[in-house]
Amino acid sequence: MFNMTHELVKIVGIDPARLRLEWISSAEGTRFAEVAREFTEQVKSLGPSSLKQAA
């Protein structure tokens, strides 16, 4: 399912680097925070999306 979503994201024109899938247990709060912080930095480094916002 992720591969199909990844392909759809490319077709729509979204940078695939803006999509990430991680399996994290509810007992891994520290890991969740780490992944969220890392992914946020990654997306910020990509800059604004090339897609226009809907009115």
HELIX and SHEET records of a PDB file:
HELIX    1   1 PHE A    2  VAL A   12  1                                  11    
HELIX    2   2 PRO A   16  ARG A   18  5                                   3    
HELIX    3   3 GLY A   29  LEU A   46  1                                  18    
END                                                                             
